[in-house]
């Protein structure tokens, strides 16, 4: 049996070659077909020249991600990647924590896992564990149910959700960030509708904090201003206030009735000690601040591509927390609807298990120690 068939012939081809069609008829058919084809081509060309997208200009490459892309295509064997902040092995390869590998294996063999949608606020167990991780298991605000919290698309997503809340629900028009700060902070808040102002933070001349100027700037901020603080491992300087300086900052923020907002992207990864890296946040809680915190689990758990994060807001009482949570969910729903499952499931698996949590703490400490040794070695070579 022959399964091959001839391609169907067009109507114009069949008419032109039909025995009953005269020579003049064939010419007329060709004239009509050619005219229609040319008309169609002109129409497409005209449509293209009137494109609705022609006013779009080429945007500049991202200064951080663009550098990483340039690194990928560079064939120099001696190249060094100082772009996107991601931990690497001595061979420059991505590093997966052994506890994460084990958590993946555990979940791979769990028949109860599925790929259903999470709720708008994310995985509730993960969120609770994230709150204990940053505020402490014995935190009074957690025990009193005074924290409104949601799972977010890593730290970036949490920052944007909070920015939207401030601008659309809280009536805020401005936010203060340190100078310098992570490059993405400014466009995130600007795109949420906030005016970004800077307070003095780092003096390159002395390679240290402008602490007196920082305090002066805080004292000059209007009452009710929102101020962004890096919880630990300030990005990009790596320079953090001392515990004594944090106490002074907390005092000034309280006196000025400012709203502290912590970006906690490196807990456990900064010093190798997760509670120590959360010192500033817990100090502010003890001092009675109703603060907000955004967490990222990209660096400390090495889950860069999983976009695991959380946003929490400490409220006056449980009823206020319920109201704030409802507004957080209303902000998230039209933005990205709900967060992904997998990365949060891995973090949850680790933090739910005492042995895996201990392994994580040890492995995170090893990474922090290695980074510290690399810095010492670099300094000795200068």
Residue pairs with C-beta under 8 A, 6 or more apart in sequence:
12 29
12 30
12 32
12 33
15 21
15 25
15 29
16 26
16 29
16 30
21 29
61 69
63 183
64 83
64 84
64 183
64 184
65 83
65 84
67 82
67 83
67 84
68 81
68 83
68 84
70 83
71 79
71 81
71 83
81 88
81 92
85 235
85 299
86 94
86 299
86 304
87 95
87 299
87 302
87 367
87 371
88 94
88 95
89 95
94 302
95 302
95 367
96 302
97 301
97 302
97 360
97 363
97 364
98 359
98 363
99 350
99 356
99 359
99 360
99 363
100 301
100 302
100 303
100 346
100 350
102 356
102 359
103 346
103 349
103 350
103 356
104 346
106 349
107 113
107 345
107 346
107 349
113 345
115 341
117 337
117 338
118 151
118 338
118 339
118 340
118 341
118 344
119 338
120 150
120 329
120 332
120 333
120 337
120 338
121 127
121 149
121 150
121 151
121 325
121 328
121 329
121 332
122 150
122 151
122 152
122 310
122 338
122 339
122 344
123 151
123 339
123 341
123 344
123 345
123 348
125 348
125 352
126 151
126 310
126 344
126 345
126 347
126 348
127 149
127 150
127 151
127 310
129 347
129 348
129 351
129 352
130 149
130 151
130 295
130 297
130 310
130 312
130 347
130 351
131 139
131 142
131 147
131 149
131 310
131 312
132 139
132 142
132 351
133 267
133 274
133 278
133 295
133 351
134 264
134 267
134 278
134 281
134 293
134 295
134 310
134 312
135 141
135 142
135 147
135 278
135 281
135 282
135 285
135 293
135 312
136 142
136 275
136 278
136 282
139 282
139 285
140 285
141 147
141 285
141 314
144 317
144 318
145 318
145 321
146 314
146 315
146 316
146 317
146 318
146 320
146 321
147 312
147 313
147 314
147 315
147 321
148 312
148 313
148 315
148 321
148 322
148 324
148 325
148 328
149 310
149 311
149 312
149 313
149 325
150 161
150 310
150 311
150 312
150 325
150 328
150 329
150 332
151 308
151 309
151 310
151 339
151 344
152 158
152 161
152 294
152 309
152 310
152 311
152 332
152 339
153 307
153 309
153 336
153 339
153 340
154 296
154 297
154 298
154 307
154 308
154 309
155 263
155 264
155 265
155 294
155 295
155 296
155 298
155 309
156 184
156 188
156 296
156 309
157 307
157 309
157 336
157 339
158 294
158 295
158 296
158 309
158 310
158 311
159 184
159 185
159 188
159 189
159 263
159 294
160 188
160 191
160 192
160 335
161 311
161 328
161 331
161 332
161 335
162 261
162 292
162 294
162 311
162 313
163 175
163 188
163 189
163 191
163 192
163 193
163 194
164 192
164 193
164 331
164 335
165 327
165 328
165 331
166 172
166 175
166 192
166 194
166 226
167 173
167 192
167 193
167 194
168 193
168 331
169 327
169 331
172 194
172 224
172 226
173 194
173 195
174 194
174 195
174 196
174 197
174 225
174 226
175 189
175 194
175 195
175 196
175 197
175 225
175 226
175 227
175 228
175 261
176 196
176 197
176 198
176 199
176 217
176 221
176 225
176 226
176 227
176 228
177 185
177 186
177 189
177 196
177 197
177 198
177 199
177 228
178 198
178 199
178 201
178 202
178 214
178 228
178 229
178 230
178 234
179 198
179 199
179 200
179 201
179 202
180 201
180 202
180 236
180 237
181 198
181 201
181 228
181 230
181 235
181 236
182 235
182 236
182 263
183 236
185 196
185 228
185 263
186 196
189 196
190 196
199 214
199 217
199 218
199 221
199 227
200 210
200 213
200 214
200 216
200 217
201 209
201 210
201 214
201 234
201 237
202 208
202 209
202 210
202 234
202 237
202 239
203 209
203 210
207 239
208 239
209 239
209 241
209 245
211 241
211 245
214 249
215 248
215 249
215 252
218 227
218 249
218 252
218 253
218 256
218 258
219 252
219 256
221 227
221 256
221 258
223 256
223 257
223 258
224 257
224 258
224 259
225 256
225 258
225 259
226 258
226 259
226 261
227 253
227 258
227 259
227 260
227 261
228 261
228 262
228 263
229 249
229 260
229 261
229 262
229 263
229 280
230 240
230 262
230 263
230 265
231 262
231 263
231 264
231 265
231 266
231 267
231 277
231 278
231 280
231 281
231 293
232 240
232 264
232 266
232 267
232 270
232 271
232 277
232 278
232 279
232 280
233 240
233 265
233 266
233 269
233 270
233 277
234 240
235 265
235 266
240 270
241 249
241 280
243 279
243 283
246 279
246 280
246 283
247 283
250 260
250 283
250 284
250 287
250 289
251 287
253 260
253 284
253 289
254 287
254 288
254 289
259 290
259 291
259 292
260 284
260 289
260 291
260 292
261 291
261 292
261 293
261 294
262 280
262 281
262 284
262 291
262 292
262 293
262 294
263 294
264 277
264 278
264 281
264 293
264 294
264 295
264 296
265 295
265 296
265 298
265 299
266 277
266 299
266 300
267 274
267 277
267 278
267 295
267 300
268 274
268 277
268 300
268 360
268 361
268 364
268 365
268 368
269 277
269 299
269 300
269 364
269 367
269 368
270 277
270 368
271 277
271 368
272 364
272 365
272 366
272 367
272 368
272 369
273 365
274 300
274 361
274 364
275 282
281 291
281 293
284 291
285 291
285 314
289 314
290 313
290 314
290 315
290 316
291 313
291 314
292 311
292 312
292 313
292 314
293 311
293 312
294 309
294 310
294 311
295 309
295 310
295 311
295 312
296 308
296 309
297 303
297 306
297 308
297 309
297 343
297 347
298 304
298 306
298 307
298 308
298 309
300 364
301 308
301 346
301 347
301 350
301 360
303 343
303 346
303 347
306 340
306 342
306 343
306 344
306 346
307 339
307 340
307 343
308 343
308 344
308 346
308 347
311 328
313 321
313 324
313 328
315 321
315 324
332 338
349 356
350 356
350 357
350 359
350 360
351 357
351 360
